[in-house]
Amino acid sequence: MTSYAATATTTAGTAGLFLLILAAITLCYLAVCWRRPFTRCRRCHGTGRRPVLFLRAARACRRCRGDGEHLRAGRVALNYLRELHDKGTPR
């Protein structure tokens, strides 16, 4: 019995499913970036302070500038795209 290559492959269904899942994950992340644009700083764990090696003191975290939070990467990208759009739109 002969087997034809066109009937033996199922990559189109798998690729479509992969793209659908990827699109759903992207939309969920964009919704999170819209709803909660800030996240805790990973370096200071949201405290805004970093310990100093000597004197048991603490100073402001340089990454978040002492706020304890910073913008998500997706929100930074959205802000950049919005700024590009606003600059290109004549008023």
N, CA, C and O atoms as a GROMACS GRO file, in nm:
protein
  364
    1MET      N    1   0.084  -0.116   0.000
    1MET     CA    2   0.000   0.000   0.000
    1MET      C    3   0.090   0.123   0.000
    1MET      O    4   0.184   0.132   0.078
    2THR      N    5   0.061   0.217  -0.086
    2THR     CA    6   0.145   0.336  -0.098
    2THR      C    7   0.096   0.446  -0.005
    2THR      O    8  -0.024   0.459   0.021
    3SER      N    9   0.190   0.523   0.045
    3SER     CA   10   0.158   0.634   0.134
    3SER      C   11   0.198   0.764   0.066
    3SER      O   12   0.309   0.776   0.015
    4TYR      N   13   0.108   0.858   0.064
    4TYR     CA   14   0.135   0.987   0.002
    4TYR      C   15   0.177   1.087   0.108
    4TYR      O   16   0.124   1.088   0.220
    5ALA      N   17   0.273   1.172   0.073
    5ALA     CA   18   0.327   1.268   0.168
    5ALA      C   19   0.222   1.370   0.211
    5ALA      O   20   0.225   1.417   0.325
    6ALA      N   21   0.133   1.405   0.124
    6ALA     CA   22   0.033   1.508   0.156
    6ALA      C   23  -0.065   1.461   0.263
    6ALA      O   24  -0.118   1.543   0.338
    7THR      N   25  -0.090   1.332   0.272
    7THR     CA   26  -0.185   1.283   0.371
    7THR      C   27  -0.118   1.243   0.501
    7THR      O   28  -0.186   1.221   0.601
    8ALA      N   29   0.015   1.235   0.502
    8ALA     CA   30   0.085   1.188   0.620
    8ALA      C   31   0.128   1.302   0.713
    8ALA      O   32   0.170   1.275   0.825
    9THR      N   33   0.119   1.427   0.669
    9THR     CA   34   0.166   1.538   0.751
    9THR      C   35   0.050   1.606   0.821
    9THR      O   36  -0.059   1.619   0.766
   10THR      N   37   0.076   1.650   0.945
   10THR     CA   38  -0.025   1.723   1.022
   10THR      C   39   0.035   1.851   1.080
   10THR      O   40  -0.009   1.897   1.186
   11THR      N   41   0.134   1.909   1.013
   11THR     CA   42   0.201   2.027   1.068
   11THR      C   43   0.116   2.152   1.061
   11THR      O   44   0.134   2.243   1.142
   12ALA      N   45   0.023   2.160   0.967
   12ALA     CA   46  -0.059   2.280   0.956
   12ALA      C   47  -0.148   2.297   1.079
   12ALA      O   48  -0.164   2.409   1.129
   13GLY      N   49  -0.206   2.189   1.128
   13GLY     CA   50  -0.288   2.197   1.248
   13GLY      C   51  -0.206   2.230   1.372
   13GLY      O   52  -0.251   2.306   1.457
   14THR      N   53  -0.088   2.173   1.380
   14THR     CA   54   0.000   2.199   1.495
   14THR      C   55   0.050   2.343   1.494
   14THR      O   56   0.053   2.408   1.598
   15ALA      N   57   0.088   2.392   1.377
   15ALA     CA   58   0.137   2.529   1.367
   15ALA      C   59   0.025   2.628   1.398
   15ALA      O   60   0.048   2.729   1.465
   16GLY      N   61  -0.094   2.600   1.351
   16GLY     CA   62  -0.208   2.688   1.380
   16GLY      C   63  -0.240   2.692   1.527
   16GLY      O   64  -0.270   2.798   1.582
   17LEU      N   65  -0.236   2.577   1.591
   17LEU     CA   66  -0.262   2.570   1.735
   17LEU      C   67  -0.154   2.646   1.812
   17LEU      O   68  -0.185   2.718   1.908
   18PHE      N   69  -0.029   2.631   1.770
   18PHE     CA   70   0.081   2.703   1.835
   18PHE      C   71   0.062   2.854   1.823
   18PHE      O   72   0.079   2.926   1.921
   19LEU      N   73   0.025   2.902   1.704
   19LEU     CA   74   0.005   3.046   1.684
   19LEU      C   75  -0.115   3.096   1.764
   19LEU      O   76  -0.112   3.209   1.815
   20LEU      N   77  -0.218   3.016   1.776
   20LEU     CA   78  -0.334   3.054   1.856
   20LEU      C   79  -0.298   3.067   2.004
   20LEU      O   80  -0.340   3.162   2.070
   21ILE      N   81  -0.221   2.973   2.056
   21ILE     CA   82  -0.178   2.978   2.196
   21ILE      C   83  -0.085   3.098   2.219
   21ILE      O   84  -0.096   3.166   2.320
   22LEU      N   85   0.005   3.122   2.124
   22LEU     CA   86   0.096   3.236   2.135
   22LEU      C   87   0.019   3.368   2.134
   22LEU      O   88   0.053   3.460   2.210
   23ALA      N   89  -0.083   3.379   2.050
   23ALA     CA   90  -0.164   3.500   2.046
   23ALA      C   91  -0.241   3.519   2.177
   23ALA      O   92  -0.254   3.632   2.225
   24ALA      N   93  -0.292   3.411   2.234
   24ALA     CA   94  -0.366   3.420   2.360
   24ALA      C   95  -0.274   3.465   2.474
   24ALA      O   96  -0.313   3.548   2.556
   25ILE      N   97  -0.154   3.411   2.479
   25ILE     CA   98  -0.058   3.449   2.584
   25ILE      C   99  -0.020   3.596   2.568
   25ILE      O  100  -0.009   3.668   2.668
   26THR      N  101   0.001   3.642   2.445
   26THR     CA  102   0.037   3.781   2.420
   26THR      C  103  -0.076   3.875   2.463
   26THR      O  104  -0.050   3.978   2.526
   27LEU      N  105  -0.199   3.841   2.429
   27LEU     CA  106  -0.312   3.924   2.469
   27LEU      C  107  -0.328   3.930   2.620
   27LEU      O  108  -0.359   4.035   2.676
   28CYS      N  109  -0.306   3.817   2.687
   28CYS     CA  110  -0.314   3.816   2.835
   28CYS      C  111  -0.205   3.904   2.896
   28CYS      O  112  -0.231   3.977   2.991
   29TYR      N  113  -0.084   3.898   2.842
   29TYR     CA  114   0.024   3.981   2.894
   29TYR      C  115  -0.004   4.130   2.870
   29TYR      O  116   0.024   4.212   2.956
   30LEU      N  117  -0.058   4.164   2.754
   30LEU     CA  118  -0.092   4.303   2.727
   30LEU      C  119  -0.201   4.352   2.821
   30LEU      O  120  -0.200   4.467   2.863
   31ALA      N  121  -0.296   4.264   2.855
   31ALA     CA  122  -0.401   4.302   2.950
   31ALA      C  123  -0.341   4.326   3.088
   31ALA      O  124  -0.382   4.420   3.157
   32VAL      N  125  -0.245   4.244   3.128
   32VAL     CA  126  -0.178   4.264   3.258
   32VAL      C  127  -0.100   4.395   3.256
   32VAL      O  128  -0.101   4.469   3.355
   33CYS      N  129  -0.032   4.425   3.145
   33CYS     CA  130   0.045   4.550   3.135
   33CYS      C  131  -0.047   4.671   3.139
   33CYS      O  132  -0.009   4.775   3.192
   34TRP      N  133  -0.167   4.659   3.085
   34TRP     CA  134  -0.262   4.770   3.088
   34TRP      C  135  -0.320   4.787   3.227
   34TRP      O  136  -0.334   4.899   3.275
   35ARG      N  137  -0.356   4.676   3.292
   35ARG     CA  138  -0.421   4.680   3.423
   35ARG      C  139  -0.325   4.713   3.536
   35ARG      O  140  -0.358   4.793   3.624
   36ARG      N  141  -0.207   4.653   3.535
   36ARG     CA  142  -0.107   4.674   3.640
   36ARG      C  143   0.028   4.706   3.575
   36ARG      O  144   0.109   4.615   3.556
   37PRO      N  145   0.053   4.832   3.540
   37PRO     CA  146   0.175   4.865   3.466
   37PRO      C  147   0.303   4.853   3.549
   37PRO      O  148   0.411   4.840   3.492
   38PHE      N  149   0.293   4.858   3.679
   38PHE     CA  150   0.412   4.851   3.763
   38PHE      C  151   0.425   4.713   3.827
   38PHE      O  152   0.325   4.647   3.855
   39THR      N  153   0.548   4.672   3.850
   39THR     CA  154   0.577   4.547   3.918
   39THR      C  155   0.684   4.573   4.023
   39THR      O  156   0.756   4.672   4.017
   40ARG      N  157   0.694   4.482   4.119
   40ARG     CA  158   0.796   4.497   4.224
   40ARG      C  159   0.935   4.490   4.166
   40ARG      O  160   0.960   4.414   4.072
   41CYS      N  161   1.025   4.567   4.221
   41CYS     CA  162   1.164   4.564   4.180
   41CYS      C  163   1.225   4.431   4.223
   41CYS      O  164   1.210   4.390   4.338
   42ARG      N  165   1.294   4.364   4.131
   42ARG     CA  166   1.354   4.235   4.166
   42ARG      C  167   1.481   4.250   4.248
   42ARG      O  168   1.518   4.159   4.322
   43ARG      N  169   1.547   4.362   4.236
   43ARG     CA  170   1.673   4.379   4.307
   43ARG      C  171   1.651   4.404   4.456
   43ARG      O  172   1.720   4.346   4.539
   44CYS      N  173   1.554   4.490   4.491
   44CYS     CA  174   1.532   4.522   4.633
   44CYS      C  175   1.407   4.453   4.688
   44CYS      O  176   1.371   4.474   4.804
   45HIS      N  177   1.340   4.370   4.607
   45HIS     CA  178   1.219   4.296   4.647
   45HIS      C  179   1.105   4.389   4.690
   45HIS      O  180   1.025   4.354   4.776
   46GLY      N  181   1.099   4.507   4.628
   46GLY     CA  182   0.989   4.599   4.654
   46GLY      C  183   1.005   4.687   4.776
   46GLY      O  184   0.913   4.761   4.810
   47THR      N  185   1.118   4.682   4.843
   47THR     CA  186   1.137   4.765   4.962
   47THR      C  187   1.188   4.904   4.927
   47THR      O  188   1.163   4.999   5.001
   48GLY      N  189   1.260   4.916   4.815
   48GLY     CA  190   1.316   5.045   4.777
   48GLY      C  191   1.452   5.072   4.841
   48GLY      O  192   1.514   5.174   4.813
   49ARG      N  193   1.497   4.981   4.924
   49ARG     CA  194   1.625   4.998   4.995
   49ARG      C  195   1.715   4.879   4.965
   49ARG      O  196   1.669   4.766   4.953
   50ARG      N  197   1.846   4.907   4.953
   50ARG     CA  198   1.947   4.802   4.934
   50ARG      C  199   2.046   4.810   5.049
   50ARG      O  200   2.090   4.919   5.086
   51PRO      N  201   2.083   4.697   5.105
   51PRO     CA  202   2.180   4.702   5.215
   51PRO      C  203   2.320   4.738   5.164
   51PRO      O  204   2.359   4.703   5.052
   52VAL      N  205   2.394   4.808   5.247
   52VAL     CA  206   2.532   4.845   5.217
   52VAL      C  207   2.622   4.745   5.289
   52VAL      O  208   2.586   4.697   5.396
   53LEU      N  209   2.736   4.714   5.232
   53LEU     CA  210   2.824   4.614   5.291
   53LEU      C  211   2.875   4.655   5.429
   53LEU      O  212   2.886   4.570   5.518
   54PHE      N  213   2.904   4.780   5.446
   54PHE     CA  214   2.959   4.826   5.573
   54PHE      C  215   2.855   4.905   5.651
   54PHE      O  216   2.762   4.960   5.592
   55LEU      N  217   2.868   4.911   5.779
   55LEU     CA  218   2.790   4.993   5.870
   55LEU      C  219   2.644   4.949   5.887
   55LEU      O  220   2.568   5.019   5.954
   56ARG      N  221   2.604   4.839   5.830
   56ARG     CA  222   2.467   4.787   5.842
   56ARG      C  223   2.362   4.891   5.806
   56ARG      O  224   2.253   4.894   5.864
   57ALA      N  225   2.394   4.973   5.711
   57ALA     CA  226   2.301   5.076   5.667
   57ALA      C  227   2.234   5.032   5.537
   57ALA      O  228   2.269   4.929   5.479
   58ALA      N  229   2.139   5.109   5.494
   58ALA     CA  230   2.073   5.082   5.366
   58ALA      C  231   2.058   5.212   5.291
   58ALA      O  232   2.041   5.319   5.351
   59ARG      N  233   2.064   5.202   5.160
   59ARG     CA  234   2.042   5.321   5.078
   59ARG      C  235   1.941   5.289   4.969
   59ARG      O  236   1.905   5.173   4.948
   60ALA      N  237   1.897   5.390   4.900
   60ALA     CA  238   1.794   5.373   4.797
   60ALA      C  239   1.845   5.283   4.685
   60ALA      O  240   1.961   5.291   4.644
   61CYS      N  241   1.758   5.199   4.638
   61CYS     CA  242   1.790   5.108   4.528
   61CYS      C  243   1.808   5.190   4.401
   61CYS      O  244   1.726   5.276   4.370
   62ARG      N  245   1.916   5.163   4.327
   62ARG     CA  246   1.942   5.239   4.205
   62ARG      C  247   1.849   5.197   4.092
   62ARG      O  248   1.816   5.279   4.006
   63ARG      N  249   1.806   5.073   4.090
   63ARG     CA  250   1.723   5.025   3.981
   63ARG      C  251   1.584   5.089   3.981
   63ARG      O  252   1.534   5.130   3.876
   64CYS      N  253   1.522   5.098   4.099
   64CYS     CA  254   1.387   5.155   4.107
   64CYS      C  255   1.387   5.296   4.165
   64CYS      O  256   1.281   5.355   4.183
   65ARG      N  257   1.504   5.349   4.195
   65ARG     CA  258   1.521   5.483   4.252
   65ARG      C  259   1.449   5.499   4.386
   65ARG      O  260   1.401   5.607   4.418
   66GLY      N  261   1.441   5.390   4.462
   66GLY     CA  262   1.383   5.396   4.595
   66GLY      C  263   1.232   5.382   4.599
   66GLY      O  264   1.174   5.389   4.708
   67ASP      N  265   1.167   5.363   4.486
   67ASP     CA  266   1.021   5.348   4.484
   67ASP      C  267   0.975   5.207   4.519
   67ASP      O  268   0.866   5.190   4.573
   68GLY      N  269   1.057   5.108   4.488
   68GLY     CA  270   1.018   4.970   4.512
   68GLY      C  271   0.945   4.907   4.395
   68GLY      O  272   0.916   4.788   4.397
   69GLU      N  273   0.916   4.985   4.292
   69GLU     CA  274   0.849   4.932   4.172
   69GLU      C  275   0.910   4.993   4.048
   69GLU      O  276   0.972   5.099   4.053
   70HIS      N  277   0.891   4.924   3.936
   70HIS     CA  278   0.931   4.980   3.807
   70HIS      C  279   0.834   4.932   3.700
   70HIS      O  280   0.758   4.837   3.722
   71LEU      N  281   0.836   4.997   3.585
   71LEU     CA  282   0.745   4.961   3.477
   71LEU      C  283   0.778   4.824   3.421
   71LEU      O  284   0.894   4.785   3.411
   72ARG      N  285   0.674   4.750   3.385
   72ARG     CA  286   0.693   4.622   3.318
   72ARG      C  287   0.752   4.646   3.180
   72ARG      O  288   0.735   4.754   3.123
   73ALA      N  289   0.822   4.547   3.128
   73ALA     CA  290   0.885   4.560   2.996
   73ALA      C  291   0.779   4.580   2.888
   73ALA      O  292   0.800   4.659   2.795
   74GLY      N  293   0.666   4.513   2.899
   74GLY     CA  294   0.559   4.530   2.801
   74GLY      C  295   0.500   4.669   2.804
   74GLY      O  296   0.464   4.724   2.699
   75ARG      N  297   0.490   4.728   2.922
   75ARG     CA  298   0.436   4.862   2.934
   75ARG      C  299   0.533   4.965   2.876
   75ARG      O  300   0.490   5.064   2.816
   76VAL      N  301   0.663   4.942   2.894
   76VAL     CA  302   0.764   5.030   2.834
   76VAL      C  303   0.749   5.028   2.682
   76VAL      O  304   0.755   5.133   2.618
   77ALA      N  305   0.730   4.909   2.625
   77ALA     CA  306   0.713   4.897   2.480
   77ALA      C  307   0.584   4.966   2.435
   77ALA      O  308   0.584   5.034   2.332
   78LEU      N  309   0.475   4.949   2.509
   78LEU     CA  310   0.349   5.014   2.473
   78LEU      C  311   0.361   5.166   2.479
   78LEU      O  312   0.310   5.236   2.391
   79ASN      N  313   0.429   5.217   2.582
   79ASN     CA  314   0.449   5.362   2.592
   79ASN      C  315   0.532   5.415   2.475
   79ASN      O  316   0.503   5.522   2.422
   80TYR      N  317   0.634   5.340   2.436
   80TYR     CA  318   0.717   5.380   2.324
   80TYR      C  319   0.637   5.383   2.194
   80TYR      O  320   0.648   5.479   2.117
   81LEU      N  321   0.556   5.280   2.170
   81LEU     CA  322   0.475   5.276   2.048
   81LEU      C  323   0.370   5.388   2.048
   81LEU      O  324   0.344   5.448   1.943
   82ARG      N  325   0.310   5.417   2.164
   82ARG     CA  326   0.213   5.525   2.172
   82ARG      C  327   0.280   5.660   2.144
   82ARG      O  328   0.223   5.745   2.076
   83GLU      N  329   0.401   5.679   2.196
   83GLU     CA  330   0.474   5.803   2.172
   83GLU      C  331   0.509   5.817   2.025
   83GLU      O  332   0.500   5.927   1.970
   84LEU      N  333   0.550   5.709   1.959
   84LEU     CA  334   0.578   5.713   1.816
   84LEU      C  335   0.452   5.750   1.738
   84LEU      O  336   0.459   5.828   1.643
   85HIS      N  337   0.339   5.694   1.777
   85HIS     CA  338   0.214   5.723   1.709
   85HIS      C  339   0.174   5.869   1.727
   85HIS      O  340   0.132   5.934   1.632
   86ASP      N  341   0.189   5.920   1.849
   86ASP     CA  342   0.152   6.058   1.876
   86ASP      C  343   0.241   6.157   1.802
   86ASP      O  344   0.193   6.261   1.757
   87LYS      N  345   0.370   6.126   1.788
   87LYS     CA  346   0.460   6.215   1.716
   87LYS      C  347   0.430   6.213   1.567
   87LYS      O  348   0.449   6.314   1.499
   88GLY      N  349   0.384   6.101   1.515
   88GLY     CA  350   0.357   6.091   1.373
   88GLY      C  351   0.221   6.142   1.332
   88GLY      O  352   0.197   6.160   1.213
   89THR      N  353   0.132   6.165   1.426
   89THR     CA  354  -0.002   6.211   1.397
   89THR      C  355  -0.006   6.363   1.391
   89THR      O  356   0.025   6.428   1.491
   90PRO      N  357  -0.043   6.422   1.277
   90PRO     CA  358  -0.050   6.569   1.271
   90PRO      C  359  -0.172   6.620   1.349
   90PRO      O  360  -0.278   6.558   1.347
   91ARG      N  361  -0.154   6.732   1.416
   91ARG     CA  362  -0.265   6.789   1.494
   91ARG      C  363  -0.297   6.927   1.447
   91ARG      O  364  -0.387   6.991   1.500
   0.00000   0.00000   0.00000
